[in-house]
Amino acid sequence: MIKVFTRCLLLVAGVLVIIFVCQRMRLLPSFKDIFKPAPIIIDSTPILVKEINNLSQLITITAYSEIVVDSVKPFKVPVFPGVTIPIHSFDDELVLIGKGKVLAGVDLGKLQEKDIYTNDDSVSLTLPKAEILQVITNPSDFETFNEKGNWNDNEVIAVKVKLRDKMIADAMKQNILPKASAIANMMMENFLRSVGFKKVTVQ
Amino acid sequence: MPLKTTILFFMASTLLLFSCNNKEQQMQDQMQQVMALQQMNDLATAQYVVTKIIKANDNQAWYKVGDRKILMSCKATLTAGIDLSAITPKNVQIDDKDINLQLPHAKLLSVNIKPEDVEEVYETEAPFRDPFTSGERNALAIQAESQIRNSVDSLGILETGEKNATLFISNFLTRLGYQKVMIHFD
């Protein structure tokens, strides 16, 4: 009886050693990976160029922003026709952490003949007004911190667009345009001095 | 169950449901933000608008019954240009009305995929599978963004950026009075 038990024990130990060695040599998957969710990989599809545009935008300032947005869709139970009671425990909730960039500067494409005046080694340049050139909120800038309930594509887009609008509003509160304009003036002044002008006026 | 206990149970449940929070009845957002400003010196000269189809099939996990498939379209705006701060007097040679300018090579300034430019076109899931969550859809869009970033060299946007930079700066210097403008990238 003891002999049979010892043999069984040795057999089990042997099998365990073989499994351990196979896992170490990556011949068998780890036990903890068996129920691990497999990542969804997108197919490699072609990238098509739809438009090519020429630009001449001077980007002078970038406002980096990080915003947490907590969006709620209330759950309502109809009690009588036209009367509903909200039950907050069943509300749908979406918490997004969004990072983004607001790029501001001057569109030099709007420069006109009358904006440039030269006389020997003097130059006078009137720059167009500074403007928001781009607001960048890419998919990689968003993190879904919490998602409860069903959120369709349009609802999520609406939340992200609100977040982007908030970024623009905050950048404007930080006086991004006057700062962009001041830096553009300084940059163009340096550039014009670099290309040989002694008396430079940029406004 | 006695009537008194039933009423008490009902009242307690109702109180629990209604007292969990005091949120407004309509969809509402709460926002908190952090901001930082950074000075830039970039001249954006080329912009490419590209599109890509995002195609994914979630059938890898052996213990899940049935597939989930999704098809999305994605539009991205790529911007390239040059760093103007690299232009210093030592990069400029002037000989009367002739000017020789050395510019830095063009670089990718930004990839911009607006939230509304990623659209779900088609989605299907087997009866035992959940629909794709917004987080999962975003994760797929992140992969597409990465593929678009990696394709920059093959799209030729940097070459276009340098060509347009040459054109713009040549025209600008001509308007400033120079007759012969030579630009090269290093």
Contacts between the chains, C-beta under 8 A, distances in Angstrom:
chain1	res1	chain2	res2	distance
A	35	B	63	6.4
A	37	B	61	6.0
A	38	B	60	3.3
A	38	B	61	5.0
A	39	B	60	7.7
A	40	B	56	5.1
A	40	B	57	7.8
A	40	B	58	4.9
A	40	B	60	7.3
A	40	B	136	7.0
A	40	B	139	7.3
A	40	B	140	6.6
A	41	B	56	7.2
A	41	B	143	7.1
A	42	B	54	5.3
A	42	B	55	6.2
A	42	B	56	4.7
A	42	B	140	5.4
A	42	B	143	4.7
A	42	B	144	6.3
A	42	B	147	7.7
A	43	B	55	4.3
A	43	B	56	7.0
A	44	B	147	6.9
A	45	B	52	5.9
A	45	B	53	4.7
A	45	B	54	7.4
A	45	B	55	5.9
A	46	B	52	7.5
A	47	B	50	5.1
A	47	B	51	7.5
A	47	B	52	5.0
A	47	B	147	7.2
A	47	B	148	6.0
A	47	B	151	5.1
A	47	B	155	7.2
A	48	B	50	6.3
A	48	B	51	5.1
A	48	B	52	7.3
A	49	B	48	5.7
A	49	B	49	7.4
A	49	B	50	5.4
A	49	B	155	6.4
A	50	B	49	4.7
A	50	B	50	6.5
A	50	B	51	5.5
A	50	B	75	7.5
A	51	B	47	7.7
A	51	B	48	7.1
A	51	B	49	3.9
A	52	B	46	7.2
A	52	B	47	7.4
A	52	B	48	5.7
A	52	B	49	7.9
A	52	B	160	6.6
A	53	B	46	7.4
A	53	B	47	4.2
A	53	B	48	7.9
A	53	B	49	7.5
A	54	B	45	7.0
A	54	B	46	6.8
A	54	B	47	7.8
A	54	B	164	5.1
A	54	B	167	7.8
A	55	B	44	4.8
A	55	B	45	5.5
A	55	B	46	6.4
A	55	B	47	5.3
A	55	B	79	7.1
A	55	B	81	7.4
A	55	B	164	7.2
A	56	B	43	7.0
A	56	B	44	7.7
A	56	B	45	6.4
A	56	B	164	7.7
A	56	B	168	4.7
A	57	B	43	7.3
A	57	B	44	4.3
A	57	B	81	7.8
A	58	B	42	7.6
A	58	B	43	5.7
A	58	B	44	7.9
A	58	B	84	7.3
A	59	B	40	4.8
A	59	B	41	8.0
A	59	B	42	4.4
A	59	B	43	7.6
A	59	B	44	5.9
A	59	B	81	7.7
A	59	B	109	6.9
A	60	B	39	6.9
A	60	B	40	5.7
A	60	B	41	7.2
A	61	B	37	6.1
A	61	B	38	7.1
A	61	B	39	6.0
A	61	B	40	6.0
A	62	B	37	7.3
A	62	B	38	4.9
A	62	B	40	5.4
A	63	B	35	6.0
A	63	B	36	7.3
A	63	B	37	5.3
A	63	B	38	8.0
A	64	B	35	6.9
A	64	B	36	4.7
A	64	B	37	7.7
A	64	B	38	6.7
A	65	B	33	5.8
A	65	B	34	7.0
A	65	B	35	4.9
A	65	B	36	8.0
A	66	B	33	6.5
A	66	B	34	4.6
A	66	B	35	7.8
A	67	B	31	5.4
A	67	B	32	6.8
A	67	B	33	4.2
A	67	B	34	7.9
A	68	B	30	8.0
A	68	B	31	6.8
A	68	B	32	4.8
A	68	B	33	7.6
A	69	B	29	5.3
A	69	B	30	7.1
A	69	B	31	5.1
A	70	B	29	6.6
A	70	B	30	4.4
A	70	B	31	7.8
A	71	B	27	6.5
A	71	B	28	7.2
A	71	B	29	4.8
A	72	B	23	5.5
A	72	B	27	6.3
A	72	B	28	5.6
A	72	B	29	7.9
A	73	B	27	5.1
A	74	B	23	6.8
A	74	B	24	7.6
A	74	B	25	5.3
A	74	B	26	6.9
A	74	B	27	7.1
A	76	B	25	7.4
A	86	B	25	5.2
A	87	B	17	4.9
A	87	B	18	7.1
A	88	B	17	7.3
A	88	B	18	7.1
A	88	B	20	5.0
A	88	B	21	5.0
A	88	B	22	7.8
A	88	B	23	5.7
A	89	B	16	7.4
A	89	B	17	5.1
A	89	B	20	4.8
A	90	B	17	7.9
A	91	B	23	6.7
A	94	B	134	6.8
A	101	B	110	7.7
A	103	B	40	7.4
A	103	B	110	7.1
A	105	B	40	7.4
A	108	B	43	7.7
A	108	B	168	7.3
A	108	B	172	7.7
A	111	B	172	8.0
A	113	B	175	7.6
A	116	B	175	5.5
A	116	B	176	6.8
A	118	B	176	5.6
A	118	B	177	5.0
A	123	B	176	6.3
A	133	B	44	7.4
A	134	B	77	8.0
A	134	B	79	7.2
A	134	B	110	6.2
A	134	B	112	5.9
A	135	B	112	8.0
A	136	B	110	5.7
A	136	B	111	7.8
A	136	B	112	4.9
A	137	B	114	7.1
A	137	B	115	6.3
A	138	B	111	6.5
A	138	B	112	6.9
A	138	B	113	4.9
A	138	B	145	5.6
A	139	B	113	6.0
A	139	B	118	6.5
A	139	B	138	5.3
A	139	B	141	3.6
A	139	B	142	4.7
A	139	B	144	7.5
A	139	B	145	5.3
A	140	B	142	4.8
A	140	B	145	5.5
A	140	B	146	7.6
A	142	B	138	5.7
A	144	B	133	7.5
A	144	B	134	6.0
A	144	B	135	3.6
A	144	B	138	6.3
A	147	B	133	5.5
A	147	B	134	5.9
A	147	B	135	5.7
A	150	B	131	7.4
A	151	B	133	7.5
A	151	B	134	4.8
A	153	B	119	6.8
A	153	B	120	4.4
A	153	B	134	7.8
A	153	B	137	7.0
A	156	B	115	7.8
A	156	B	134	4.4
A	156	B	137	7.6
A	156	B	138	8.0
A	157	B	115	4.9
A	157	B	116	5.3
A	157	B	118	7.9
A	159	B	29	6.8
A	160	B	115	3.6
A	161	B	115	5.7
A	161	B	116	6.5
A	162	B	29	5.9
A	163	B	31	7.1
A	164	B	114	7.9
A	164	B	115	6.9
A	166	B	31	5.5
A	166	B	33	6.8
A	167	B	33	7.5
A	170	B	33	5.8
A	170	B	35	5.7
A	171	B	35	7.3
A	174	B	35	6.3
A	174	B	37	6.4
A	176	B	37	7.2
A	179	B	37	7.0
A	183	B	39	5.7
A	183	B	40	7.9
A	187	B	41	6.0
A	187	B	84	6.3
A	187	B	85	7.6
A	191	B	84	6.5
A	191	B	87	6.2
A	192	B	176	7.7
A	193	B	89	7.8
A	194	B	87	5.6
A	194	B	88	6.2
A	194	B	89	5.2
A	194	B	91	7.6
A	194	B	92	5.4
A	195	B	92	5.8
A	195	B	94	7.3
A	195	B	99	6.3
A	195	B	101	7.4
A	195	B	173	6.5
A	195	B	176	7.2
A	195	B	178	7.9
A	196	B	92	7.3
A	196	B	94	4.7
A	196	B	99	7.2
A	197	B	176	7.6
